[in-house]
Structures are given as C-alpha cells and as structure tokens.
Amino acid sequence: VSARENRDLIGRLQQIVGGEHVLTSRDILGSYETDWTRRFSGSALAAVRPASTAEVAAVLAACNEAGVAVVPQGGNTGLVGGSVPRAGEVVLSTRRLAQVESFDPVARELTAGAGVTAAQANALAAAHGLQLGVDLASRDSATVGGMAATNAGGIHVVRHGMMRSQVIGLEAVLANGGVVDRMFGVVRDNTGYDLANLLVGSEGTLGVITRVRLRLVAVERRRAVALLGLDSVEEAIGVALAARNGLPGLNAAEIFFAPGMELVCSAMGLTPPFEKRFPVYVLIEAAGAGEVAEGLAAFLEGSARAAASAFATDARDCARLWAYRERHTEAINTAGVPHKLDIALPLGRMAEFVREVGPVVRSLDPGGREILFGHVADGNLHVNLLGFEPDDERPDDAILRMVAGLGGSISAEHGVGVAKRQWLHLTRSAADIAAMAAIKRALDPRGILNPGVIIPA
Amino acid sequence: VSARENRDLIGRLQQIVGGEHVLTSRDILGSYETDWTRRFSGSALAAVRPASTAEVAAVLAACNEAGVAVVPQGGNTGLVGGSVPRAGEVVLSTRRLAQVESFDPVARELTAGAGVTAAQANALAAAHGLQLGVDLASRDSATVGGMAATNAGGIHVVRHGMMRSQVIGLEAVLANGGVVDRMFGVVRDNTGYDLANLLVGSEGTLGVITRVRLRLVAVERRRAVALLGLDSVEEAIGVALAARNGLPGLNAAEIFFAPGMELVCSAMGLTPPFEKRFPVYVLIEAAGAGEVAEGLAAFLEGSARAAASAFATDARDCARLWAYRERHTEAINTAGVPHKLDIALPLGRMAEFVREVGPVVRSLDPGGREILFGHVADGNLHVNLLGFEPDDERPDDAILRMVAGLGGSISAEHGVGVAKRQWLHLTRSAADIAAMAAIKRALDPRGILNPGVIIPA
C-alpha cells in the first residue's frame, strides 16, 4: 500500500467517523501503540474511533477494500500483544461504543456497547446488587468487548465460568463490513453455527465485537475466607475438589507456594500468616446469602483439615488474607521483569509440573527462579519467571513444552496473541491449525483483521 | 458418482471397518434410513459402522476422495431430519464408538466415545451419585456424541445449561480425515479458536464428533415439586425469574396451558389438579442436598403466591405432578400428527406470542389448534399444531415469521436440520448466513458432510 493510498484511506476514515476521531499525530497515537505491560508496541498508521456499529462496519469495509490491516483495541489491557499494532496497521478503538443500552435487574442481564468498561458495568449493576460474573485486576480499563474477544477469566471462574459463560448475546462486524447479530441469545438458540462462541476468544482476528449482552450474577452479601497451609499439591487439589463438590457458595479456590508467600511478605511488608512455613497455600472463599461462615467452617472441619489455617468473615480480615495471594503480581514486579506464562494442567499432573518446573528453570540459568500462583480447581497456574532477559525465549519454550507433554494448555486465560503463536503447534494438531487457518481465510479472505495474532504466518 | 465408483468406495469402506460393518442390504439399512419421528427418511448407499477414531478418519478420507456425501448418525433421535440420508449418502453410524474411556467421580467428569448413550453414561455415573447435566426423553437411544453435535437441551437447562455447557472436551474428525483433539478442555484453554464450541451444534456438517469429555452433576437426594395455577403468562414469567434468582436448587421451571392440561387429562385419564381451570400452569422443581422442601415452601409463600397450588416431596407425588407436563407429547399424539415447532422468545414478548398464536392458527384453518408447553425461564416454547396436513408448511411459516418478528429464535433446542433451513434467513442476516456458508466451505470444501443440513443450498 503506497503513501498515497494510505492518505486516501485516512480521508475516507475521516469521512466515516469525523476528523477528530482519526488520530495520526505521533504524540497522541502513543497510548494506542503500546500496551499496559509495555512489552508489546508497534507503530500505527492511525487510530480510528468509531461511535456506532454502522461506523465500525464502514471503517472495516474501507480498510478491507484498501487492503490495510486493522488491529481492534478495547482497554488495551491484554497480556499477549494482541491489541497493539505491529506494522503500520489502523488501530480500531472500540472505546466510543460506550453506551449501556439496556439493563434488566430481574432478568439479570445487561446489553452494552463493546467499549463499556467492566467497572462501568459493575457500577450500574451494583445498584441492584448485581455484578459481572468475571472480575479482573484490569477492571477499570478492560472493556466488555475486549473481555469477550479474549474470553477473559479471573478468580471467579470456578463459580461462574469464563467470559464465554457470561456472553448471552453478541453483535460483531466481519472483515468485509457485514454485521452478525447474535443478540437474541446463545443459551436457547440452536439456529446454525455458534458464531458467537467462535468470535468469543478469537482475539479480534475474525471480527470486531461491537455489542454484548451479558448475564449478571448476584453480589453476595456474606463472605468467608480461609487460608490453609498444606504439605503438598495433591492436598491442595483434594481441598479444591472437595470445595467444588460440597462447599455451598464456593467463590474462589486459589493456590500459591512458599517462594511466593515469602516474596509477598518481604516485598510488601506483610506478616506471615502462620509460624510455620508451608510448601503450599490454598485460599478458599465462600460467598452467599445464607450461613456462609458456618458452611465454610463445617467444610474445614470435615473435608479440609489442615495443619494451619486462618479464617476471616469481616471485610477487613478477608482482605488481609486475600493480600497474600493478590499482591503476588506487585511483589514479583519489585524483584524484576518477569516472563509471564499462563498455563493449565490436568489436575492429575499438576503436582508433577510443580515438582519439575524448578529444576527446568535452574538448568537454563542457576539464578533463575519461578513464582507460581493460580486457580487450583481449574488447573490454571500463572508461572512467573525471574532472572531471565526479556528476549530470552528459552524458559518459555522449555516450560510450554513441559506443559504440552503433561497434556496441558499453553494458554489458559490470556490467549495466544503474538506472544504464544509460535508454540500453538505444541497443543494443536496440524489438522487443527489448518482448520483454524481455513476459518480465518473464510471470514477474512484479505487477512486484514489482526494479522499475526493466533495463527502463525 | 457412477455405480462403479460407488462399488469401489464400498470395497474401500469394507477394508477399513470390516465387511460386516458396511451395511448395504435394503432390509438392514431401513433403521438407518428413517428417524424415530418417521417424518424424515431417504435412501442410503450404505451404512458404515467404524469402531475407532482412526476408522472414522479413514472412512471420511475415502468418502471425501470419492466425492460421496456422508450423513453422521448417532442415536437417530433428532427431530429435524439431520441424521437420515436424503439422496444416496453413506450413513456413518457412531454407535460402535461405545466405550467409556474414563470416569472420575471426584473431578466429576467422564470421557466417552460418541456412541455411548445418555442412559449408559448415567448408569455408570449413578453408582457415584452423579449424572449428565442434560436429560432427554430419548435418553435410551440418544448418544452423547449426537447430543453434543446437536447441542441438546431439555428440562434442566435452567440449572445446568445446554449440552454445550456439559462438553469440557471433544475430539472430532474433519471432512478430509484430519483429527481435531480438544480433549484437554474448553473451560481454561484459550489457545486459538474454539473449534469445540463450533462443532457443538453444527449437526454433523463440519465434522464427526468421535469422543467427548463431559462434566457430571450431582444426583440431588431431595426433590420438591410445586404445580401452580396462574392467570397469565406474565405471572408465570415472574414466578420463573423469582425462582431463578432466589430459589435454592431450582431444577426445572416448566410452563403449559389450559388446552394442554385438558388434553392430557382427557387423553391420559388423569384427574385435573385443581377444581378451577387456569389459563396457565407452571411447574417448579427444586432439588438439592439440604432443606429443599422448606426452601420451595418458603418461596411459594414469599415470591410465588398462586390462587391454586399443589406441592409434592415424595417420589410418587412428584411424578404425579410431573405427569401433567411430561405426558403432553403422548397426549398430543393421540389427537393427530402434530407439526412441532421449537421456538424461543425474549421473555418480554412471550405473552404477546401466546396471545397471538391461536388467531394466526385459526386464520389458516378454523379447525387448527395449538398446544404449547416449554421451559419458561429460558423463553423456550414447544409449539404443537394439530389439524394440518403433514406437508402443509403454512402454519410453520406463519408462526416462525411471528417468532422472528418478536425477536425470538426459530430453533431453541432441536436445531435446523433440513426441517428449518428454509427459515434460517428469518433470524440470520445475509452476512451471518454467508459467514456460516464460508466456514462450511472452509472445513468441508467438497461439501461431503451432511449436505443440505443447516445451510440452504
């Protein structure tokens, strides 16, 4: 595409969305060109900010005709480089699709433009005792459209499922500008292929999600948290499965380990919870309208006896226990720039992984260290590696191969983006990748939607 | 394809699966050529019964190369003609993929070949107090693969979701014989496009599902059922939403109407539940391990006061109340051969639909009548039309147009098959249908997989 053609395209985009919503100045473009991790960045031809589905459709049709690639961008809080430009693409920001169109507190659902943030949706829902089923640390910036496009997860997946389970309808614009309206619903609508679920998690490569219809869940009035010190991963899994099967109102089941606990306590100045050091810690949260504390206490007495445990029911004490888990990311950042992997394992193989990951890391660099934490009932671990250069792919490669060898997932919740595409073949057969590539070509024959994301070139 | 080429293909199929598993005799083929409704039938070139994923792959590769179409068939209990041949296809029966490969009562999941029936899976799970999350009247014949391929629903969707929500892993063979292995899981695995959810509900047009990994749910020990006589659809929806939001252990919320109640009572010889006739009836079932009867009683007292209600907690009384709802299909069949539509409506439009459906039916034939029943919390109604010739498409057309006009779904749980494809455009935009057709061509370029199903020619 020549400079002249680029200028022509920008002129067309200005006609579609208005001059002030086509950004081309380098100083303004900066925030669209770099994601929040600052690990991924590239330069954009322009950032365009459509305000309606029709404008998104016209923008995509114009870019498709011009053969200029488009990077859809919501809150730009992804972790795999899928929402920033790489080589002069047009960034299509969904942030002006920011209207909540309807909110039904009785049916417990909300219909919103893709650019509404999780925090905005929750603020509205909270007035009726409701919230989104998915919660994320990036809630103030993350958009509901971006959360759908990346199938976001978080700590409440054990209760409410991933973002996929929250999306009961969606609208998207395809590469050619065609609009797919699946707003009626996903649950009771067996009318042809489930394009909604195909678009969820497709990371902007098959279409731009413009509207979502989301289910809401109750904000539970009562909460109780237990932190357990345990001797093994097997015990932790046993506790988590027992909680999933028998603890009313299970809201979270998180796992972390001695090195993380020690780093959090030292870096954040927290007092360790127990006198003794344990190799494994599990945090269980129950929430509900009924006898939540009693239920959790009975569970601890019956199914989850631990050598050491702490128990909290008021907000302050709950937050104090949660801090050991939640401040991991912050504490890790004080110790260096980590490589972050987001993997899942069959529960029966998780102990093996935890045992072997240290030796593998040290075999690459004796000074390397790993801090793990995650969502134990789902087999999902966040692997943070310290002591490696940012561009050193060896530890990522070694660990993702180990995960694949154990029958796990190389990306449990963050997606593939550009960061993981080279490892896609580890867990996807040639037939599977060929099928994904064929679908990509079928829906986006000119390859303008987020090229380079998910599917390796 | 010439007779000679057909003979060559049959020879190859015999080599792949063994001679006795390639059926070509007309008398044996009969049961593969007609579905259980007897509404749909056609003739097959052969029925082939592979016993492994590798055999399915070889069968599809051979048929693909020969350019001979394949109709995948599980229990053959569909309602839209998607599992029987139409014009000399090869029927690929999955019934020999009948092994339960693993069963984990603690993780509450089961991995099974596609040909395992729902009843077989439930029998195994029941020994550990577990069951599939989806239950159907056709449970003795319906296979788990077919239930996944058609995204089956049923009465427990309000609690556990459709079959899509039960499938935590899946393996399928594509048209070219390539194998897609997504057995690791669907929940915490954001590694590329969600082919598993694309295959679920694709009715055998994109691949043949060969294995599934399913979540299981607890068989609840205690059950309580209430039958309410109500004055309006609005009241019924109010009760259903209140139950969904606040009744612990809500297991089913069914709706039916005076004409159905009267037909069931007269045709099945049941005593009406109440002295007074009500226009609308709602059946609520709660199930759980705790104080289920007390919870349902408190709910009826607080949120669902009705002029008339019946309450049951022991198995026999529960069955007696369920009979008014469950025996609808049987009672309708005594009155004629119904046209069966399976639609869903936005809850806010359901009353309007119920009001208008009768006049529409009578405008086509003064002797026509409609019996409705369904799953009220999901907006799903089964519309049974009596008094029309089997081939008369006018009532189907009129009602599906009405549903589309109200923003509903023309197929809530049965799928599209061949029966609904001509109405697909009522609720799917041209861009949407073009996207589905493009995906079909991408994964099945020669169009051998269940041609004519879902996508109009």
Interface residues (C-beta under 8 A of the other chain):
Chain A: V106 A107 R108 T150 N151 G153 V157 G161 M162 R164 S165 L174 N176 G178 V179 V180 D181 R182 F184 G185 V187 R188 D189 N190 T191 G192 Y193 D194 L195 N197 L198 V200 G201 S202 L206 A218 L241 R244 N245 A344 P346 L347 H375 D378 G379 N380 G407 G408 S409 I410 S411 A412 E413 H414 G415 V416 K420 L424 T427 R428 S429 A430 A431 D432 I433 A434 A435 M436 A438 I439 K440 R441 A442 L443 I454 I455
Chain B: V106 A107 R108 T150 N151 G153 V157 G161 M162 R164 S165 L174 N176 G178 V179 V180 D181 R182 F184 G185 V187 R188 D189 N190 T191 G192 Y193 D194 L195 N197 L198 V200 G201 S202 L206 A218 L241 R244 N245 A344 P346 L347 H375 D378 G379 N380 G407 G408 S409 I410 S411 A412 E413 H414 G415 V416 K420 L424 T427 R428 S429 A430 A431 D432 I433 A434 A435 M436 A438 I439 K440 R441 A442 L443 I454 I455
